[in-house]
Amino acid sequence: MERPKVLVVYKESAYSGLKASARLVRSLQRSGYWKVALKSHRLHQLTLRTVLQALREKGHEPVQVMRDKVRSLKDVDRKFRLVVTVGGDGTLLDTSHFVGKAPVLAVNSDPSRSVARFSGCKGEGFARVFQRFLEGKVRPVPAVRLEFTLNGRKGPWLVLNDLLVTAASPAGTSRYILKVGRRTEEQLSSGLWISSAAGSTAASLSAGGKALPATAKKFEYVVREAYHRKFGPRRLLKGILSVGSRLEVVSRMKEGRIFVDGANLSVPFRMGDKLKVGIAQEPLRLIGLRK
């Protein structure tokens, strides 16, 4: 009988990425960071081994994929009973763009250093949480995602955390027209955060937004460092929108960018381009998500 497959997506530790450069190793050893990176690497590897062992002991077949290779996968929902990410929020976010209905369990591989808002457990708790999932005692929690269109074409990814609309260089001035409902305003700023409810505790909160319950069917926008002297006081600086609402941004930049859930995914946002954002119908089903 074929064993059910579980996709395990894991990150490359900072130690693994740095050790190939002798110059960096010497520099980090002098600074004292090398010991920190090595400790974190060992804990990450231990967590990964713990996850793989627990899956095999429960009769499942783990299929391992490094975080930067996950975009090459096809038909994740059909091929895998469960998706497990081992790392922090970055690993989970990169994986989420290629998962539709399959449940996901994010394992925090280094609680002392990783940011893991979406984590369902640590390494030592994985076997227990996984068993409770198999028994139906722990059910996935739907985390609302955002969808976007650019010039009428649907974006290729659903957004779990946030979008950042900015100049091609984030150090430049972001120029755009913001439309919220019937209200329209031209703005100059450092950029515009558009976050899901689940992602509202990240950058948008730091920029002055409001933390929303992770499962709320709402999303919010927060303008970063608006410039008021050009057009007078700006009014559409932050707000919360519900299901059915659409936020629209029209580029006034020769070279702008839309960053999707961090720095790894982005699309150009040039003069006249029109971005529309709303709540997607398909949430990400996260095991152990704190509401």
N, C-alpha and C positions, 0 to 999 in steps of 0.2 A: 504494500500500500504506500502510495506516495505521501511523503510528509508535507504538511502545509508550510509554505515559504513565508519568511519574514524578511523584509528589507531592512538592513542595518546601515544607516548612513553615519559616517564618523568624520570628524575633522582631523586635519594634520596639526599636531601640537606645535607651539612656537619653537620648542626645542628642536623638533624634527626639521623644521624649515630653516633654522639658523645654523645647524651644526655643519653644513656643507661648506661654510665660509670660515676659513681659519682666522681671517682678520676680524670678523664679527665675534667669533668665539673669544679671541683674546680681549677684545674690547669689553664684552659682556662679563668676562671673568674678572676684569679689573673693577667693573662697576658693582659687582656683587649680584647682578641679575641672573647670572648663569645658574646659580644654585636654585633660584626661584623657578626658572624655566624648567630645569631638570626635575624638580619635585613635582611640578604641575604635569609634566610629561609622563612621569611614572604613575601618577594617580589616574591620568586619562587612560593609559594603557591598561591599568588594572580594572578600571570601569568597563572598558570594552571587552576584556576577557570575561569579566563577570556576567555581562549581558549575553555574550555568545554561549557561555556554558549553561546559563539558565534556560535559554531557548532550546538548546539541544536536549537538556534533561527533560523538558516538557514535550519532546517529540516533534519539534519544529526545525525546519532547515533554514538557518540564517544565510542570507546573501549579502555580502559586504560590498559597499561602494563608498569611496572617499567623497567628501562633500563637493569638491570641484568637478566631479564626474557625474553627479546625479542628473544633470540636464541631458545626458545622453540616453537616459532610460525611457522606455516606452511602455504604455499600458500598465502603470503601477497599480491602479485599482483592480485590474483584472488578474494580475500575476501574484499579488501578495495579500495575505490575510491581514497583515499589520505592518506598519512602518515604525521603526525605532530610530531615533536620532541620538547620537552620543557626542556631546559637546556642550555648547551653550545656545543662546537664542539665534546666533548667526547660522549655525548648522541647521536648526529647525526652519528658519526663514528660507534659506536656500532650497531646502527640501520641499517646503510647502507649495512652491510654484508648480510642482509636477505631481501633486497629489490632489485627487478630487474627493472621492467618498471614503477611501480607506482610512481606518482609524490610525492615529499617530500618538506614540508615546515618546516624549522628549526626556532624555536622561541627562542630568547635569553631571558632567564628568569631573568637574573641579569646583565644588561649591565655594571655596575660599576666593576664587578669582573670576569665575565665569558669571556673566549676566544671564540669568535663566528665568525670565518672567513666565515662559511657557512650559517650564519643566514640570513633569509629573512625578519625578522621583530622583533620588540619587542612586549611585551604583549599588550600594548595599541594600537598597529597598526595592530594586527592580524585580527580583524573583517573586516577592510577595504581591506587588502591584500587578504583575503579569498574571499570576495565578488568579487573583481576584477578577481580572478582566476575563479570563477564560471561563470562570464560574458565573459570569454575568453580574457580579457584585459591584463592579466598577464599570460605569458606562461612559463612553466618550461625551465630552461637553462641546457643543457647537460654538466655535469662535467665529464671529461674523467677519467676513472678508469684504474688501472693496473691489469693484471692477471699474475699468476706465475705457474710454474711447478717445482716440486721437484722430481728428479730422474725419469722424464718423466711422472709423475702423476700430473694431474691438481690440483692446490690448491683449497681448499673448499670455499674461499672467494675472492671477488674482492676487490681491494685496492683503497680506495678513497684518502687517504692522503700519506702514505709512508710505506716502509719496512725498518727495521733496521737489518742488518746482524752483529752479534757480538758474542763474547764468551758467554758461559752460564752465567757467571758473567760479566756484562758490565765493571767491573773494570779490567778484564783480557785482555790479548792481543788477538786480532782477527787475525787469520792466514788463508789466502785464496788465490786463484788464480782468478784474475779478467780478464774477456774477454769482450772486447768491439769491435765489428766488427772483424777485422783481427788482432787486437792488443791484446796481452796477457801479464799479469804482475803478478808476485807473490808479495804479500804485507803483511806487519805487520802493524796494526793500532789499533785504539780504536773502529773501526767498520765502516760500510758502510751504508750510507743513500741512498735509492732509492725512489724518490718521483714522484708523478703525478704532472701535471701542477697545478692543484687545490691545492695540498699540498706543493707546492714549496715555499710558504711564511712561512712555519713552521720551523721545525728543520733543514732542508737542507739549508735554507737561513741563519740561525744562524751559520751554520758550514762553510759558505763561498760560498754557491750556488747562483743561480740567480732566482729572482722571475719571474714566467711566467704567462701569462694570464690564468685565471682559465679554459677556454674552449679550450686552445691550445692542439692540438693532439701531444703532446710531453711529455717526461719525462726526469728526470735528476738523476745523481748519484753524490754523494759527499763523499769523504773519510775523516773520522775523524782522525786527528792527526797521519798522516802516519809516520812510523819509517823508516828513510832513511839509517842508518848506516849499516844495515845487508846486503842489496842487492845493495846499491848505490841509487842515486836519482830516485824516482818513478815519472812516467809521467802521469799515468792514475789516476789523483786525483779528477777530476770533469769533467762533460760533459753533453751535452743535446742530446737526441736521439729522432727520429721521428717515425711515424707509420711504421710498418714493421721491425723496428730494434729490436734486442734482446740483452739483457745484460746477461752475464752468470757469475756465481760465483761458484767455486769449493772449498769445505771446506778442510782446512788443520788443523782442530781443533778436538780434541778428543771429546769435548762437546761444541757445538756451538748452537746458537738459531737464529731463524728468527722471529722478532716481527712484527705483522701486525697491522697497524693503532693504535699504542700505546702499552700499557703494558698488555692489557686484553687477547689478542690472540697471541699465538706463537707456533712454531713447532720446533722440534730438527733439528740441522744442523751439522751432525757428519762427521768425516773423510771420504773424498771421495764423499760425497753428492754433487749433482749438482743442482743448482738453476738457472732457466731461467726466465727472466722478460720481459714483453712487454705490449703494450697498448691493453686493452680489447675492444671488439666490443660493449659492452653494457655500456653506461655511466649511471651515476645517474642523474635523472631529478630533479633539485633543483629549487624551486620557489624563486625568488628574489635574486638569487646568483649574486654577483657583479663580473663582468668579469674582 
